[in-house]
């Protein structure tokens, strides 16, 4: 099952996401997914 979320970014964050998407030839949605995955991995490592 997939859950959809809405993320509100300030202008600087939105620009950074757009830059990453262009740099790596992926969508802004994919950038956000990858950033969330990395953040969750980091949190999990800190908890253990």
Buried (B, 14 or more C-beta within 10 A) or exposed (E): EEEEEEEEEEEEEEEBBEEBBEEEEEEBEEBBEEBEEEEEEEEEEEEE
